[in-house]
Amino acid sequence: MEKYRSFYRQSIEDKENFWAAQARRIHWFREPSVILSQNEKGFYRWFADGELNLCWLCLDEQVNHGRGEQTALLYDSPVSHTKQSFTYFALLDKVSRFAGGLLQLGIRKGDTVVIYMPMIPEAVIAMLACARIGAIHSVVFGGFAPHELAMRIDDAHPKAIISASYGIEFDKIIPYKPLVDRAIEEALHKPPLHIFYERTPGYDQLDGKGEIDYNSLLEADPAPCVPVLSTDPLYILYTSGTTGKPKGIIRDHGGYATALKFSMDYIYNAAPDEVFWAASDVGWVVGHSYIVYGPLLQGCTTILYEGKPVRTPDAGAFWRMISEYKVNVMFTAPTAIRAIKKEDHEGEKLKQYDLQSLKYLFLAGERCDPPTYHWIKDLLQIPVIDHWWQTETGWPMVGIMMGLEVLPPRAGSAGLPVCGYELHILSDEGDELEKGKEGYIAVKLPLPPGCLPTLWNNDDRFIAGYLQHFPGYYQTGDGGYLDQDGYCYIMGRVDDVINVSGHRLSTGEMEELVASHPAIAECAVMGIADELRGQRPVALVVLKDGHREEEDLIEEELVALIREKIGAVAYFRNAAVVKRLPKTRSGKILRKTIRQMADGETFTIPSTIDDPHILEEIREVLEERKMGLAWNKI
């Protein structure tokens, strides 16, 4: 590990010189003279006086380096039976014209734009066009329900919302315009401009106030790139918090560009002209970093895939993609691998395709369990690298830096700390724990370039949520431990956020919605283990008097409510009625205790519970409902 350790040590002990050298590897309109600084609130900033434009790095710079005829973007949609490819020349033309159309509508540098679209090229074009003129985009995952979209509209205050006719979920058409209309109706802020891309001509009736056809903007004159400061916001990406209101993660321009370039070289070892495929969605951070910005600024060909790994059309979909497009580096979530494993455990589908182009498979979004890791590694016979990062960081914190030194991954581990991230395992009191002891994973400040500088219009929540518990550290919200060689093992969230198929969702928000049902007296929502999705939510509910006979109907209504307000992405299927919930003597529901019980952990009943039989009653209810939980000693 000597090469890794030396490079990593330099990034920790000589931060400014290390990242100054990395920043020189991208094109600046004005190179920064200030590398690391702090603002009036003490928040760290990278390259504060530098000027650049990320769209320039992704498109104009690549054309200037002779990549104009190279394929920049491949679009493959088995659900719509559509394939398209865009050269760097073609993508630059569409993006610069769409940017010109946004300018004609009065959208300027610093304005916010919400993008609510399926996985189609027009979503990528809209993102890059916003970056081109310095507008701040906020992409909302198309699987979210109108209520979730409305909350994000109210927080971001966009001048425009960009959407499309519909998304496709397996073989089902999901009309987007009615969802957008409902969200705008619910939201207090009313975006004056509603831009829709018609996937099928005549599908949408764009006759309302402020409704504009997406394609009409492509008729505008091309717009040049607007220079922006390194510290200006590039985008807002909302992530679930432990309360109902989502957190608006801000990403800057200069630090993000520097970090993405570094990661493409040193973590993913993806060379210019290679094909990079992140099988995610542009609505998530992986889509921002490694479908759009990272691969394009590296000069790679990136893939936009509309569909799921199975049933679109079958469990061989991933292998077909790798073979057809000669994918060199792939990135997906363990959920996708588990889905393929379930459908094709012997790997018969894989044998039908030539996968010689594939160098590495990277996994992230949730912990990869060892059986899944070994299954896919044995099947592909290439390095499989589990790694770990968050929406907040924007790029990996832990992994194997394949472009620096090829070190052996370890099953169950997310790898070694990446350059710039000084990881510590802390007790609840903030004491450093010895190797092998599980605790809070925290990163000593300052965070490296590319990480969140704060939250959108909410510095106080940024401090309270990330900096307050351990002064001088960024609290990740995850627990884990380091082994004797420094490999990091991520054991899961320590707050009320659960991970469903790689999507972070708030159980606190679900509890608020469940509690709003007129028959519910009180409730607790927890994540339980799910073989395919990692976790899924289950509600424990106490009914008001007189509603016991409505138990099955209430569950149906709660499932429908969560689907309506959050979306199918939550995979909420069960609400178990119990007589009581365990509480402290002061009346606080012991959610952590319930979660431990659901995880099948052995624990002692807290002395603060007046009646220890409550937990046994809950266990019996959930066993009766066949929730598939593993129970140990209570």
C-alpha positions in Angstrom: 0.0 0.0 0.0 3.0 2.3 0.0 2.1 4.3 -3.1 -1.5 4.8 -1.8 -0.4 5.7 1.7 2.1 8.3 0.5 -0.3 9.9 -1.9 -3.1 9.9 0.7 -0.8 11.3 3.4 0.1 14.2 1.2 -3.5 15.0 0.6 -4.1 15.2 4.4 -0.8 16.8 5.5 -0.4 19.3 2.6 -3.9 19.9 1.5 -3.5 23.2 -0.2 -0.6 22.2 -2.4 -2.1 18.8 -3.1 -5.4 20.3 -4.4 -3.8 23.3 -6.1 -1.9 20.7 -8.2 -5.2 18.9 -9.0 -6.9 22.2 -9.9 -4.3 22.9 -12.5 -5.4 19.8 -14.4 -8.7 21.5 -15.5 -9.2 24.7 -17.6 -9.9 27.9 -15.7 -10.9 31.2 -17.3 -9.1 32.7 -14.3 -6.9 30.4 -12.3 -7.4 30.7 -8.5 -4.7 32.3 -6.3 -6.6 31.5 -3.1 -6.7 27.7 -2.7 -8.4 27.2 0.7 -10.3 29.9 2.7 -13.1 30.4 5.1 -16.0 32.7 4.9 -17.5 35.0 7.6 -19.3 31.9 9.2 -16.2 29.8 9.2 -17.3 27.6 6.4 -14.5 26.3 4.2 -14.3 27.3 0.5 -12.0 26.0 -2.3 -10.5 28.2 -5.1 -12.6 31.2 -4.1 -11.3 33.7 -6.6 -11.1 31.2 -9.6 -13.5 31.5 -12.6 -14.5 28.7 -14.9 -17.6 27.0 -16.4 -18.4 23.4 -16.0 -20.3 23.2 -19.2 -17.2 24.5 -21.0 -15.2 21.7 -19.4 -17.7 19.1 -20.5 -18.3 20.2 -24.1 -16.3 23.2 -25.5 -13.0 21.9 -24.0 -13.5 18.5 -25.4 -14.2 19.8 -28.9 -11.1 22.0 -28.6 -9.1 18.9 -27.9 -10.3 17.2 -31.1 -13.1 15.1 -29.7 -15.9 16.7 -31.7 -16.7 13.6 -33.7 -16.4 11.3 -30.7 -19.6 10.0 -29.2 -20.3 11.9 -26.0 -23.7 10.5 -25.1 -25.4 7.2 -25.8 -29.1 6.9 -25.0 -30.6 3.4 -24.7 -34.2 2.9 -23.7 -35.5 -0.6 -23.8 -38.8 0.6 -22.3 -39.4 2.9 -25.3 -37.4 0.9 -27.9 -35.3 3.9 -28.6 -31.5 4.3 -29.2 -29.7 7.6 -29.9 -26.1 8.8 -29.9 -24.8 12.3 -29.8 -21.3 13.4 -30.7 -19.6 16.1 -28.7 -20.3 18.5 -31.6 -24.0 17.6 -31.6 -24.4 17.8 -27.9 -22.6 21.2 -27.7 -24.9 22.5 -30.4 -28.1 21.4 -28.6 -26.9 22.5 -25.2 -25.8 26.0 -26.4 -29.0 26.5 -28.3 -31.2 25.4 -25.4 -29.1 27.8 -23.2 -29.9 30.6 -25.7 -33.6 29.7 -25.4 -33.4 30.0 -21.6 -31.7 33.4 -21.9 -34.6 34.5 -24.2 -37.0 33.6 -21.5 -35.2 35.8 -19.0 -33.3 33.1 -17.1 -30.0 34.4 -15.9 -27.0 33.6 -13.8 -28.1 32.8 -10.2 -31.7 31.9 -11.1 -32.9 28.5 -10.1 -34.5 26.0 -12.5 -36.2 22.7 -11.4 -35.8 19.8 -13.8 -38.4 16.9 -13.3 -37.7 14.5 -16.2 -37.3 10.9 -17.0 -34.0 9.4 -18.2 -34.0 11.0 -21.6 -31.2 13.1 -23.4 -33.3 16.3 -23.0 -32.7 16.1 -19.2 -28.9 16.1 -19.7 -29.2 18.9 -22.2 -31.3 21.0 -19.8 -28.7 20.4 -17.0 -25.8 21.4 -19.1 -27.6 24.4 -20.5 -28.3 25.7 -17.0 -24.6 25.3 -16.1 -23.7 27.1 -19.3 -25.4 30.3 -18.4 -24.8 30.1 -14.6 -28.4 29.2 -13.7 -28.7 26.8 -10.7 -30.5 23.6 -11.6 -32.3 21.3 -9.2 -33.1 17.9 -10.6 -35.9 16.1 -8.9 -36.1 12.3 -9.4 -39.0 11.5 -11.7 -40.3 8.8 -9.3 -41.2 11.3 -6.7 -44.9 12.2 -6.1 -46.3 15.8 -6.5 -46.1 16.5 -2.8 -42.3 15.9 -2.8 -41.9 18.0 -5.9 -44.0 20.8 -4.4 -41.7 20.9 -1.3 -38.7 21.3 -3.5 -40.3 24.0 -5.5 -41.1 25.9 -2.4 -37.5 25.6 -1.1 -35.7 26.3 -4.4 -38.1 29.1 -5.7 -37.4 28.3 -9.4 -38.0 30.7 -12.2 -38.8 27.7 -14.4 -39.7 24.1 -14.2 -38.6 21.8 -17.1 -40.4 18.5 -17.5 -41.6 16.0 -20.2 -44.7 14.3 -21.3 -44.2 11.1 -19.4 -41.9 8.6 -17.9 -42.1 4.8 -18.4 -42.0 2.4 -15.5 -41.6 -1.1 -17.0 -44.5 -1.1 -19.4 -46.6 1.6 -17.7 -46.8 5.2 -18.9 -46.6 7.7 -16.1 -47.9 11.1 -17.4 -45.7 13.9 -15.9 -47.7 17.0 -16.8 -50.6 16.2 -14.4 -48.0 15.5 -11.7 -46.3 18.8 -12.3 -49.6 20.7 -12.4 -50.6 19.2 -9.1 -47.3 20.0 -7.5 -47.5 23.7 -8.7 -51.0 23.8 -7.4 -49.9 22.6 -4.0 -46.7 24.7 -3.8 -46.8 28.2 -2.4 -44.2 29.4 -4.9 -45.5 29.4 -8.5 -42.8 29.1 -11.1 -43.7 31.5 -14.0 -42.3 29.3 -16.7 -43.3 25.6 -17.4 -41.3 24.0 -20.1 -42.4 20.6 -21.4 -40.7 18.2 -23.8 -43.3 16.3 -25.8 -42.1 12.7 -26.1 -45.0 12.0 -28.5 -46.1 14.9 -30.7 -49.4 16.3 -29.5 -49.3 14.4 -26.2 -49.4 17.5 -24.0 -51.8 20.4 -24.4 -49.5 23.4 -23.8 -52.1 26.2 -23.7 -51.8 27.2 -20.1 -50.1 30.4 -18.8 -46.4 30.2 -19.0 -46.4 26.7 -20.7 -43.7 26.4 -23.3 -42.6 23.7 -25.8 -39.1 22.5 -25.0 -38.2 22.2 -28.7 -38.9 25.8 -29.4 -36.0 26.8 -27.2 -33.7 24.7 -29.4 -34.4 27.3 -32.2 -32.5 30.0 -30.4 -29.1 31.3 -31.3 -26.3 29.4 -29.4 -25.3 31.0 -26.1 -21.6 31.2 -25.0 -20.5 30.0 -21.6 -20.9 32.5 -18.7 -17.8 32.6 -16.4 -18.8 31.9 -12.8 -16.8 31.9 -9.6 -15.6 28.6 -8.3 -17.8 29.1 -5.2 -21.0 29.9 -7.1 -23.7 27.2 -6.8 -23.9 24.8 -9.8 -26.9 22.9 -8.5 -29.2 22.1 -5.6 -29.9 18.4 -5.0 -32.4 17.5 -2.3 -31.8 14.6 0.0 -34.1 13.2 2.8 -33.5 14.5 6.3 -34.8 13.1 9.5 -37.6 15.6 9.4 -40.2 16.0 6.6 -38.5 18.9 4.9 -35.7 17.7 2.4 -32.3 19.2 2.7 -31.0 21.2 -0.3 -27.4 20.1 -0.9 -25.4 22.8 -2.7 -22.6 21.9 -5.1 -20.1 24.5 -6.3 -18.4 24.8 -9.7 -14.6 24.8 -9.1 -14.2 22.3 -6.3 -16.7 19.9 -7.9 -14.9 20.0 -11.3 -11.5 19.4 -9.6 -12.9 16.5 -7.5 -14.6 14.9 -10.5 -11.5 15.1 -12.6 -9.5 13.6 -9.8 -12.0 10.8 -9.3 -12.2 9.8 -12.9 -8.4 9.5 -13.1 -7.5 8.0 -9.7 -10.6 6.2 -8.5 -12.3 4.9 -11.6 -9.2 4.9 -13.8 -11.4 5.9 -16.8 -9.3 7.3 -19.7 -10.6 9.8 -22.3 -12.3 8.0 -25.2 -13.4 5.1 -23.0 -17.0 4.2 -22.3 -18.3 4.9 -18.8 -21.7 3.7 -17.6 -23.3 4.7 -14.3 -26.6 2.7 -14.2 -28.4 5.3 -12.1 -30.8 8.2 -12.6 -30.0 11.8 -13.2 -32.3 12.6 -10.3 -29.7 11.2 -7.9 -26.2 12.4 -7.1 -24.6 9.4 -9.0 -26.4 10.7 -12.1 -25.1 14.2 -11.6 -21.5 13.2 -11.0 -21.1 10.1 -13.1 -23.7 10.2 -15.9 -23.3 13.8 -16.7 -20.5 15.9 -15.4 -17.7 13.5 -14.6 -17.5 11.4 -17.7 -18.0 14.4 -20.1 -15.3 16.5 -18.5 -13.0 13.5 -18.7 -13.7 13.1 -22.5 -15.4 9.8 -22.1 -18.5 8.4 -23.7 -21.3 8.3 -21.2 -24.5 6.2 -21.2 -28.0 7.2 -20.4 -30.1 4.1 -19.8 -33.9 4.3 -19.3 -35.1 1.2 -17.6 -34.3 -1.4 -14.9 -31.8 -4.2 -14.9 -34.5 -6.9 -15.1 -37.8 -7.0 -17.0 -36.5 -4.4 -19.4 -36.4 -6.7 -21.3 -34.7 -9.3 -19.1 -32.0 -10.1 -16.6 -29.4 -9.9 -19.4 -30.0 -6.2 -20.0 -26.8 -5.1 -18.3 -24.7 -7.7 -20.2 -26.3 -6.7 -23.5 -25.4 -3.0 -22.8 -21.8 -3.8 -21.9 -21.4 -5.9 -25.0 -23.1 -3.6 -27.4 -21.4 -0.4 -26.3 -18.1 -1.9 -25.3 -18.4 -0.5 -21.8 -15.0 -0.1 -20.0 -16.1 1.0 -16.5 -19.5 0.4 -15.0 -21.1 1.7 -11.8 -24.3 0.4 -10.3 -26.0 -0.3 -7.0 -26.0 -3.7 -5.2 -29.8 -3.7 -5.5 -29.4 -4.1 -9.3 -26.9 -7.0 -8.9 -29.2 -8.7 -6.4 -32.1 -8.4 -8.9 -30.0 -10.0 -11.6 -28.8 -12.7 -9.2 -32.4 -13.5 -8.3 -33.5 -13.8 -11.9 -30.4 -15.6 -13.3 -28.5 -17.1 -10.4 -26.4 -19.3 -12.7 -25.4 -16.5 -15.0 -26.8 -18.1 -18.1 -27.7 -14.7 -19.6 -24.2 -13.4 -19.2 -22.8 -16.3 -21.3 -24.6 -14.9 -24.3 -22.5 -11.7 -24.5 -18.9 -10.7 -25.0 -17.9 -8.6 -21.9 -14.1 -8.4 -22.6 -14.2 -4.6 -22.7 -15.2 -4.3 -19.1 -12.3 -3.5 -16.8 -14.1 -2.8 -13.5 -17.5 -2.9 -11.8 -18.0 -0.3 -9.1 -20.8 -0.7 -6.6 -22.3 2.0 -4.3 -25.5 3.5 -2.9 -25.8 0.9 -0.1 -23.7 -1.7 1.6 -22.9 -4.7 -0.6 -23.4 -7.8 1.3 -20.6 -10.4 1.0 -22.7 -13.1 -0.8 -23.7 -10.6 -3.5 -20.1 -9.4 -3.8 -18.7 -12.8 -4.2 -21.4 -13.9 -6.7 -20.8 -11.0 -9.1 -17.0 -11.1 -8.7 -16.9 -14.9 -9.5 -19.3 -14.3 -12.4 -17.4 -11.5 -14.1 -13.8 -12.4 -13.1 -12.8 -8.8 -13.0 -12.2 -6.4 -10.0 -15.4 -5.5 -8.3 -15.0 -2.5 -6.1 -17.6 -1.5 -3.5 -17.2 2.1 -2.5 -19.0 4.6 -0.3 -20.0 8.2 -0.6 -23.0 10.5 -0.1 -25.2 13.1 -1.8 -23.4 15.5 0.5 -19.9 14.7 -0.7 -20.7 14.4 -4.4 -17.8 11.9 -5.0 -16.4 8.9 -3.2 -15.1 9.1 0.3 -14.0 5.4 0.6 -12.9 3.0 -2.1 -10.0 1.5 -4.0 -8.2 4.1 -6.0 -7.7 1.9 -9.1 -5.9 4.6 -11.1 -3.3 4.9 -8.3 -2.6 1.4 -7.0 -4.6 -1.7 -7.5 -5.2 -3.0 -4.0 -7.3 -6.0 -3.2 -10.9 -5.2 -2.2 -12.3 -7.0 0.9 -15.8 -8.4 1.0 -18.0 -6.4 3.3 -15.6 -3.4 3.2 -16.1 -0.2 1.2 -12.3 0.1 0.8 -9.8 2.6 2.0 -10.2 6.4 2.7 -9.9 8.4 -0.5 -7.4 11.3 -0.8 -8.7 14.4 1.1 -11.0 12.5 3.5 -9.5 12.1 7.0 -11.8 9.5 8.4 -12.2 9.0 12.2 -14.4 6.6 14.1 -15.8 8.4 17.1 -17.8 7.5 20.2 -21.0 9.4 21.0 -18.9 11.6 23.2 -16.4 12.3 20.4 -13.6 10.1 21.6 -11.5 8.3 19.0 -12.2 4.5 19.0 -9.6 1.9 18.4 -9.4 -0.2 15.3 -12.3 -2.8 15.0 -14.6 -0.8 17.3 -17.8 0.4 15.7 -18.9 4.0 16.1 -19.8 7.2 14.2 -17.9 7.8 11.0 -16.8 11.4 10.9 -14.4 13.4 8.6 -12.0 16.0 10.0 -12.6 19.4 8.5 -11.9 20.8 6.0 -13.7 18.5 3.6 -11.9 18.2 0.2 -13.1 20.0 -2.9 -16.5 19.0 -4.3 -18.3 18.5 -1.0 -21.3 20.5 0.2 -20.2 24.0 1.4 -23.6 24.4 3.1 -27.3 23.9 2.6 -29.5 26.0 0.3 -30.6 29.1 2.3 -30.2 27.2 5.6 -26.8 27.6 7.2 -28.2 26.8 10.6 -29.5 23.4 9.6 -26.1 22.7 7.9 -24.4 23.4 11.3 -26.9 21.5 13.3 -27.1 18.5 11.0 -23.4 18.0 10.1 -21.0 20.1 12.3 -22.5 20.4 15.7 -22.3 16.9 17.2 -18.5 16.6 16.7 -16.9 20.1 16.5 -14.2 20.2 13.9 -15.7 17.2 12.1 -18.3 16.5 9.4 -20.7 13.9 10.8 -21.6 11.5 8.0 -24.7 10.0 9.7 -23.3 6.6 9.1 -21.8 4.1 11.5 -18.9 1.7 11.0 -15.4 0.8 11.8 -11.8 0.6 10.5 -9.8 -2.7 10.5 -6.1 -2.9 11.3 -5.1 -2.1 7.7 -7.4 0.9 7.5 -10.2 -0.7 5.4 -13.5 0.9 6.2 -16.7 -1.1 7.0 -20.0 0.8 6.7 -22.7 -0.6 8.9 -25.6 1.7 8.1 -27.3 4.9 9.1 -27.3 6.1 12.7 -30.3 8.5 12.2 -33.8 8.0 10.9 -32.9 7.8 7.2 -33.2 4.4 5.6 -31.7 3.2 2.3 -34.2 1.6 -0.1 -32.6 0.4 -3.3 -29.9 3.0 -2.9 -32.4 5.8 -2.3 -32.2 7.7 1.0 -35.6 8.2 2.4 -36.8 9.7 5.7 -38.7 7.5 8.1 -39.6 10.8 10.0 -41.4 12.1 6.9 -43.3 8.8 6.5 -44.3 8.9 10.2 -45.7 12.4 9.7 -47.8 11.1 6.8 -49.0 8.0 8.6 -49.9 10.0 11.7 -52.1 12.2 9.5 -54.5 9.3 8.9 -57.7 9.9 11.0 -57.6 6.4 12.4 -54.0 6.5 13.7 -53.3 7.4 17.4 -49.6 7.1 17.1 -47.0 5.4 15.0 -43.4 4.5 14.4 -41.8 3.8 11.0 -38.6 1.8 10.7 -36.5 0.2 8.1 -36.3 -3.6 8.0 -33.9 -5.8 6.0 -35.0 -6.6 2.5 -33.1 -9.2 0.4 -33.5 -7.3 -2.8 -33.7 -3.6 -1.8 -31.4 -3.6 1.3 -34.1 -2.0 3.4 -37.8 -1.3 3.2 -40.1 0.7 5.5 -42.6 -0.8 7.9 -45.1 1.1 10.0 -46.2 0.1 13.5 -49.5 1.8 14.2 -51.7 2.2 17.3 -55.3 2.7 16.3 -57.8 5.1 17.9 -60.7 3.5 19.7 -63.4 2.3 17.4 -61.1 1.6 14.3 -59.9 -2.0 15.1 -62.2 -3.6 12.6 -60.8 -1.4 9.8 -57.3 -2.8 10.1 -56.8 -4.2 6.6 -58.5 -1.2 5.0 -56.3 1.2 7.0 -53.2 -0.6 5.8 -54.3 -0.2 2.2 -55.0 3.5 2.7 -51.6 4.1 4.3 -49.8 2.3 1.5 -51.7 4.5 -1.0 -51.0 7.7 1.0 -47.2 7.1 1.1 -47.3 6.3 -2.6 -49.2 9.5 -3.4 -47.0 11.7 -1.2 -43.6 10.2 -1.6 -43.9 7.9 -4.5 -43.4 4.2 -5.4 -39.7 4.6 -4.7 -40.4 4.3 -1.0 -41.6 0.7 -1.4 -44.0 1.0 1.5 -46.1 -2.1 1.7 -46.9 -2.9 5.4 -48.5 -1.2 8.4 -48.8 -3.6 11.4 -51.3 -2.7 14.1 -50.0 -3.1 17.6 -51.7 -2.3 20.9 -48.9 -0.1 22.3 -45.4 1.2 21.3 -42.5 1.0 23.7 -41.8 4.4 25.4 -39.6 5.9 28.0 -41.2 7.0 31.2 -41.2 10.5 29.8 -43.4 9.3 26.9 -40.7 9.2 24.1 -41.2 6.3 21.6 -38.1 4.1 21.6 -37.5 4.0 17.9 -33.9 2.9 18.1 -34.9 0.0 20.3 -37.6 -1.0 17.7 -35.1 -0.7 14.9 -32.7 -3.0 16.8 -35.4 -5.5 17.2 -36.3 -5.4 13.5 -32.7 -5.9 12.6 -32.6 -9.1 14.6 -30.0 -7.8 17.0 -29.6 -9.1 20.5 -30.2 -6.3 23.0 -31.4 -5.7 26.6 -34.8 -4.1 27.2 -34.1 -0.6 28.5 -35.0 0.0 32.1 -36.9 3.0 31.0 -39.7 0.8 29.6 -42.4 0.4 32.2 -43.8 -2.8 30.6 -41.2 -5.0 29.0 -43.9 -7.2 27.5 -44.6 -4.5 24.9 -41.7 -5.6 22.7 -42.8 -9.2 22.9 -46.2 -8.2 21.8 -44.7 -6.3 18.8 -42.6 -9.3 17.9 -45.6 -11.6 17.9 -47.6 -9.2 15.7 -44.8 -8.9 13.1 -44.2 -12.6 13.1 -47.9 -13.2 12.5 -47.9 -10.8 9.6 -44.9 -12.8 8.1 -42.7 -9.7 7.8 -39.7 -12.0 7.3 -37.8 -10.6 10.3 -35.0 -12.4 12.0 -35.4 -12.5 15.8 -32.8 -13.0 18.4 -32.9 -12.8 22.2 -35.0 -10.0 23.5 
